[in-house]
Amino acid sequence: MPVDPGNRRRHGTSSTRIAASAGSAAAQARRQTSSDEAAISSWITQHMGARVLTVTRQARWRYAWLVDAERDGEELPLVIRGERGAGIPMQFPLRHEMSLQRVMSEQGIPVPTVYGWIDELPAYVMDRVDGQPGFEGLTTDQRDLLMRDYMGQLARLHRLPLKPFLEAGIQRAATPAGIGSYGIGRFEAVWRAGKNAPNPLLEFVLGWLKRNPLDTKGRESAIVWDSGQLHQKDGQLRAILDVEAGHIGDPMMDLAAPRMRDTVLHFGDFEKLYQEYERAGGFPVDMDAIQLHHIAFTLTNELAFRNSLNDPLPESDYMTNLHWCSETNLHAIEALGERLGLELEPPELPAATVTRAATAHDQLVGMLRGIDTDDEYIRYRLRGAFRLARHVQREDEVGVEFTNSDLDDLVPVLGHRPATWQEGDAALEQFVLADGGRHDEQLCQLFYRRQIRHKNTLGPPGSAMVAHHTCQPFPARV
């Protein structure tokens, strides 16, 4: 039986709260910005003896400020890094991130120097490193030399003694058996603490990982965990960035995480990169562990952002988070399918339906596209609103048919067709939890079709929001 469009309401609370607060969001943000800037300026003056020239809030989903200061006649560029906000909890405390970065710096690893902690925000203060992320403007040879240096720095980090990290309170697994899953375990714990809707995809892949635990063979070191983020200038490595999920764990995780980021940044041939890591003195490369870490890492966006996406605050960057989840959820199923040796089969996609609301959607998209402003924060919010309008427009065109296809797919698995997508998600989650791996291949194909459909609701065909970039394949297992 087809689904009535009226049933396509999200889990959680209604949008009344969002509508009521949206009008005051900008004014409240500006008041908060003024207070934050005052706290930042006061701290830098008192603790660093510097004169603050400018404080600029970055237009992004996480709290961060760029500061230009001056001390003894010299420029002092700084970054103030805060928490996520927008109802998105962190897997490790912000102080833990600061402590890890500080110890890495003290041990000679190229990370931004840490200056201290601002209680009022909360946030910590660090150097603003010159350079840029990614490899724009570099030749392939220059990129390869840069990545050789980066892999060498990972090898150095992994061979550092644990004592200074432990003395700084850096977290590690309670037992050797937990070393390989400590990071993903933190993500899972935070997600489960705030879980607000069924999530059969997460339960499926998390369950598979627990039935197929990796063996670290005793490896343990300080790790970045979310590795592959760096700043370079003229092909020279300036800094390793973003250690918010770093801890003491399996060093193979730092070789796994870049595989997903490679779909955007293009690091080069991973087999060659792993050879450079070993040549620099890193641990022997364990491809089996890297593949299992890769599967786990693909879940991190869904674990971090889905609860917020189910019930977003007005200030959340909804479409950025939804895009990240849709892309990496596909990576998750592709990675698991690769491990299982499956040839994943995509669904047929329907032609767009012209509904009574089509003209209104066109009007809204056109209005948002035509608005311009010099205010960076307003531009950032308008871009999010434009993407959201195109997502809602696409849902109007194909969403009901996609939902019906999802529900039809459940009949061979459940033995019946749920009446709504909410009932379908709940029933599929219960099936996954009870299945214990008996239908892994069938479920992998099912989730692949579901994720392809969902990905194709993010915007019009051919748009950047809908485009999908696959990860480099692993070598054949022997």
C-alpha positions in Angstrom: 0.0 0.0 0.0 1.5 3.4 -1.0 2.5 5.8 1.8 0.5 9.0 2.1 2.8 12.0 2.0 1.3 13.1 5.4 3.2 10.2 7.0 6.6 11.6 5.9 7.1 13.5 9.2 10.4 13.1 11.1 11.0 11.4 14.4 11.0 13.7 17.4 9.4 17.0 18.2 7.5 19.3 15.8 9.1 22.3 14.2 7.2 24.8 16.4 10.3 25.4 18.6 12.4 26.1 15.5 9.9 28.5 14.0 9.4 30.4 17.2 13.1 30.9 17.8 14.4 31.5 14.3 13.6 35.2 14.3 15.8 36.0 17.2 18.6 33.6 16.3 20.7 36.2 14.5 20.3 38.9 17.2 21.2 36.4 19.9 24.2 35.2 17.9 25.5 38.8 17.7 25.1 39.4 21.4 26.9 36.2 22.1 29.7 37.1 19.7 30.3 40.4 21.4 30.6 38.6 24.8 32.9 36.0 23.4 35.1 38.5 21.7 35.5 40.4 25.0 36.4 37.2 26.9 39.0 36.3 24.2 40.6 39.8 24.2 40.8 39.9 28.0 42.4 36.5 28.2 45.0 37.2 25.6 45.9 40.5 27.1 46.2 39.1 30.7 47.9 35.8 29.9 50.0 36.5 26.8 50.8 40.2 27.2 49.5 40.9 23.7 47.3 43.6 22.2 44.3 42.2 20.3 43.7 43.9 16.9 40.8 41.8 15.5 38.7 38.9 16.6 36.6 37.1 13.9 34.2 34.3 14.5 34.6 31.7 11.8 31.4 31.1 9.8 31.2 27.4 10.4 29.4 24.8 12.5 32.0 24.6 15.3 32.9 27.5 17.5 36.3 28.9 16.4 37.7 32.4 16.3 40.6 33.9 14.3 42.6 36.5 16.3 45.2 38.9 15.0 47.3 40.2 17.9 50.5 42.1 18.4 53.2 41.6 21.0 56.5 43.5 21.2 56.0 44.8 17.8 55.5 41.4 16.2 52.4 39.9 14.7 50.8 37.1 16.7 48.1 35.2 14.7 46.0 32.9 16.9 43.1 30.5 16.7 40.6 30.1 19.5 39.1 26.6 19.3 35.8 25.9 21.1 33.3 23.1 21.4 30.9 22.0 18.7 27.7 23.5 20.1 24.3 23.2 18.3 23.4 20.2 20.4 26.3 18.1 19.1 28.2 16.6 22.0 31.9 15.8 21.8 33.3 12.3 22.1 36.3 13.5 24.1 36.4 16.6 26.3 37.8 19.7 24.8 40.5 19.9 27.5 41.6 16.4 26.5 42.1 17.6 22.9 44.1 20.5 24.2 46.2 18.3 26.4 47.0 15.8 23.6 48.0 18.6 21.3 50.2 20.2 23.9 52.1 17.0 24.6 52.5 16.3 20.9 54.0 19.7 20.5 56.3 19.2 23.5 57.5 15.9 21.9 58.4 17.6 18.6 55.4 16.7 16.5 54.4 19.6 14.2 51.1 20.8 15.7 50.1 24.3 16.6 51.5 25.5 19.9 49.0 25.6 22.7 48.9 28.7 24.9 46.1 28.0 27.4 42.5 27.6 28.3 39.7 30.2 28.4 37.1 29.1 31.0 34.4 31.6 30.0 33.9 30.1 26.5 35.2 27.3 27.0 38.0 27.2 24.4 41.7 26.9 24.1 44.2 29.2 22.5 46.8 28.1 19.9 49.0 29.4 17.1 47.4 30.0 13.8 49.6 28.1 11.4 50.4 29.6 8.0 49.5 27.7 4.9 46.4 25.8 3.6 44.7 22.5 3.8 44.9 20.2 0.8 47.2 20.2 -2.2 45.9 22.9 -4.5 48.7 24.4 -6.6 51.0 21.5 -6.1 52.3 19.0 -8.6 51.8 15.3 -8.0 55.5 15.0 -7.1 55.2 17.8 -4.6 52.2 16.2 -3.1 53.9 12.9 -2.8 56.9 14.5 -1.1 54.6 16.3 1.3 52.7 13.1 2.1 56.0 11.2 2.7 56.8 13.8 5.4 53.3 13.4 6.8 53.6 9.7 7.0 57.0 10.1 8.6 55.5 12.3 11.3 52.8 9.7 12.0 55.5 7.1 12.4 57.4 9.4 14.9 54.2 10.0 16.9 53.5 6.3 17.1 57.0 5.5 18.4 56.9 8.1 21.2 56.9 6.9 24.8 53.4 6.7 26.4 54.5 8.2 29.7 54.1 11.9 28.9 50.7 11.2 27.4 49.5 9.2 30.3 50.8 11.8 32.8 48.7 14.4 30.8 45.6 12.3 31.3 45.3 11.1 27.7 42.7 8.3 27.6 43.3 4.7 26.7 41.4 1.4 26.8 41.1 -0.2 30.2 42.3 -3.6 28.8 44.4 -4.7 25.8 41.3 -6.2 24.3 39.7 -2.8 24.0 42.6 -1.0 22.3 41.4 -1.4 18.7 37.8 -0.2 19.4 38.3 2.5 22.0 37.8 5.4 19.7 34.7 4.1 17.9 33.5 3.0 21.3 33.5 6.6 22.5 31.5 7.6 19.5 29.0 4.8 20.0 28.6 5.6 23.7 27.8 9.3 23.0 25.4 8.4 20.3 23.5 5.8 22.5 23.3 8.3 25.4 21.3 10.7 23.1 19.7 8.2 20.8 16.3 9.6 19.8 15.1 7.3 16.9 15.7 3.8 15.5 18.8 3.5 13.4 19.0 0.1 11.7 22.1 1.0 9.6 24.2 1.9 12.6 23.0 -1.2 14.6 23.8 -3.4 11.6 27.4 -2.2 11.0 28.2 -1.8 14.7 26.9 -5.3 15.3 29.1 -6.7 12.4 32.2 -5.0 13.9 31.5 -6.5 17.3 31.2 -10.0 15.7 34.4 -9.4 13.8 36.8 -7.7 16.3 40.3 -6.8 15.1 43.4 -8.0 16.7 45.9 -5.2 17.5 48.7 -7.7 18.2 49.6 -5.6 21.2 50.1 -2.3 19.3 49.4 0.8 21.2 50.5 4.4 20.8 49.4 8.0 20.8 47.2 8.5 17.7 45.5 11.3 15.9 42.6 9.0 15.1 40.9 11.4 12.6 44.1 11.6 10.6 44.8 13.2 7.2 44.2 16.8 8.2 47.2 19.1 7.7 48.4 22.5 6.7 51.1 22.9 4.0 52.7 25.9 2.4 54.6 25.7 -0.9 54.6 21.9 -0.5 56.1 21.9 3.0 54.2 20.4 5.9 53.5 23.1 8.4 51.3 21.3 10.9 49.2 18.2 11.7 45.7 19.5 12.6 42.6 18.4 14.5 43.3 15.9 17.3 39.8 16.2 18.9 39.3 12.4 18.7 43.0 11.5 19.4 43.9 9.2 22.3 46.1 6.2 23.0 45.1 3.4 20.7 46.0 1.3 17.7 48.4 3.1 15.4 46.8 1.4 12.4 43.8 3.7 12.9 45.9 6.6 11.7 46.6 4.7 8.5 42.9 3.9 8.0 41.2 7.3 8.5 42.7 9.1 5.5 41.2 6.6 3.1 37.8 8.2 3.4 39.1 11.8 3.4 41.1 10.8 0.2 37.8 10.9 -1.7 38.0 14.7 -1.4 41.7 15.5 -0.9 43.5 12.7 -3.0 46.5 11.7 -1.0 47.9 9.3 -3.6 48.4 5.6 -3.7 47.9 4.2 -0.2 50.2 1.2 -0.7 53.0 3.6 -1.4 52.0 5.8 1.5 52.1 2.7 3.8 55.5 1.8 2.5 56.7 5.3 3.4 55.3 4.9 6.9 57.1 1.7 7.5 60.3 3.1 6.0 60.1 6.0 8.5 60.1 3.5 11.4 56.4 3.0 12.0 54.7 -0.2 13.1 54.5 -3.0 10.5 51.5 -2.3 8.4 48.5 -4.6 9.2 46.1 -4.4 6.2 43.4 -6.5 7.9 43.3 -4.1 10.9 43.4 -1.1 8.6 40.3 -2.4 6.7 38.4 -3.0 9.9 39.3 0.4 11.2 38.2 1.9 7.9 34.8 0.3 8.2 34.4 1.6 11.8 35.6 5.1 10.8 32.9 5.4 8.1 30.3 5.4 10.9 31.6 8.4 12.8 29.6 11.1 11.0 26.3 9.2 11.5 27.3 8.5 15.2 28.2 12.1 15.8 25.4 14.0 14.0 22.3 11.8 13.6 20.8 12.6 16.9 21.1 16.3 16.1 19.7 15.8 12.6 16.6 14.0 14.1 15.9 17.1 16.3 18.1 20.0 15.1 18.6 23.3 16.9 18.0 26.4 14.8 21.7 27.2 14.7 22.8 23.8 13.5 24.4 23.4 10.1 21.8 20.9 9.1 22.6 20.4 5.4 26.4 20.1 6.0 25.8 17.4 8.6 23.2 15.6 6.4 25.6 15.7 3.5 28.5 14.2 5.5 26.2 11.5 6.9 24.8 10.6 3.5 28.2 10.4 1.9 30.0 8.4 4.6 27.0 6.1 5.2 27.4 5.0 1.6 31.1 4.5 2.3 30.2 2.3 5.3 28.1 0.0 3.2 30.6 0.0 0.3 33.4 -0.9 2.7 31.4 -3.7 4.3 30.4 -5.0 0.9 34.0 -5.0 -0.1 35.0 -6.9 3.0 32.2 -9.5 2.3 33.1 -9.7 -1.4 29.8 -8.4 -2.6 28.9 -6.7 -5.9 26.5 -4.1 -4.6 23.4 -3.5 -6.8 22.0 0.1 -7.0 18.3 0.7 -7.2 16.5 2.2 -10.1 15.7 5.9 -9.5 12.3 7.3 -10.5 11.6 10.4 -12.6 10.6 13.5 -10.6 6.9 14.0 -9.9 5.5 17.4 -10.4 3.4 18.1 -7.3 1.1 21.1 -6.4 4.0 22.5 -4.4 6.5 22.4 -7.3 6.1 26.1 -8.2 6.4 27.2 -4.6 9.7 25.2 -4.2 11.0 26.8 -7.4 10.2 30.2 -6.1 11.9 29.6 -2.7 15.0 28.2 -4.3 15.2 31.2 -6.7 14.6 33.7 -3.9 17.5 32.2 -1.8 19.8 32.0 -4.8 19.2 35.7 -5.5 20.1 37.1 -2.0 23.6 38.5 -1.5 25.2 40.1 1.5 28.7 41.2 2.6 28.1 39.6 6.1 30.1 36.4 6.1 27.9 34.8 8.8 24.7 35.6 6.9 26.2 34.3 3.7 27.0 31.0 5.5 23.5 30.7 6.8 21.9 31.6 3.5 24.0 28.9 1.8 22.6 26.4 4.3 19.1 27.6 3.7 19.5 27.3 -0.1 20.8 23.8 0.2 17.9 22.9 2.6 15.4 24.4 0.2 16.8 22.2 -2.7 16.7 19.1 -0.4 13.0 19.7 0.5 12.3 20.4 -3.2 13.8 17.1 -4.2 12.0 15.2 -1.4 8.8 16.7 -2.9 9.7 15.3 -6.3 10.8 11.7 -5.4 10.5 11.3 -1.6 7.2 9.4 -1.5 8.3 7.0 -4.2 11.6 6.4 -2.4 9.8 5.7 0.8 7.5 3.2 -0.8 10.5 1.5 -2.4 12.3 1.3 1.0 9.1 -0.3 2.5 8.8 -2.7 -0.4 12.4 -3.8 0.2 11.4 -4.8 3.8 8.9 -7.5 2.7 11.5 -10.2 1.9 13.3 -9.5 5.2 10.4 -8.9 7.6 7.7 -11.0 6.0 5.4 -8.0 6.0 5.2 -4.4 4.8 5.2 -1.7 7.5 2.7 1.1 7.0 5.0 4.0 7.5 8.8 4.7 7.3 8.9 5.2 11.1 7.4 1.7 11.6 9.8 0.4 8.9 12.9 1.8 10.6 11.8 0.4 14.0 11.0 -3.1 12.6 14.2 -3.3 10.6 16.3 -2.3 13.6 14.7 -5.0 15.7 15.4 -7.5 12.9 19.0 -6.5 12.7 19.5 -6.7 16.5 18.0 -10.2 16.6 19.7 -11.5 13.4 23.2 -12.1 14.7 24.8 -12.0 11.2 22.7 -14.6 9.5 21.5 -12.3 6.7 24.6 -10.0 6.4 24.8 -10.1 2.6 21.1 -9.6 2.1 21.1 -6.7 4.6 24.1 -5.1 3.0 22.4 -5.0 -0.4 19.2 -3.6 1.3 21.1 -0.8 3.1 23.0 0.1 -0.1 19.7 0.6 -2.0 18.3 2.7 0.9 21.4 4.9 1.1 21.5 5.5 -2.7 17.9 6.6 -2.5 18.6 8.9 0.5 21.7 10.4 -1.2 19.6 11.3 -4.2 17.2 13.4 -2.1 19.9 15.9 -1.1 19.6 18.0 -4.2 18.9 18.0 -7.9 20.5 15.3 -10.1 24.1 16.3 -10.9 24.5 18.6 -8.0 27.5 18.5 -5.6 25.3 17.4 -2.7 24.2 14.3 -4.6 27.6 13.4 -6.1 29.3 10.4 -4.5 33.0 9.6 -4.5 34.1 6.1 -3.7 37.2 5.2 -1.6 40.3 3.5 -3.0 39.8 -0.3 -2.9 41.8 -2.5 -0.6 44.2 -5.2 -2.0 42.6 -8.6 -2.5 42.7 -10.6 0.7 44.6 -13.9 0.7 
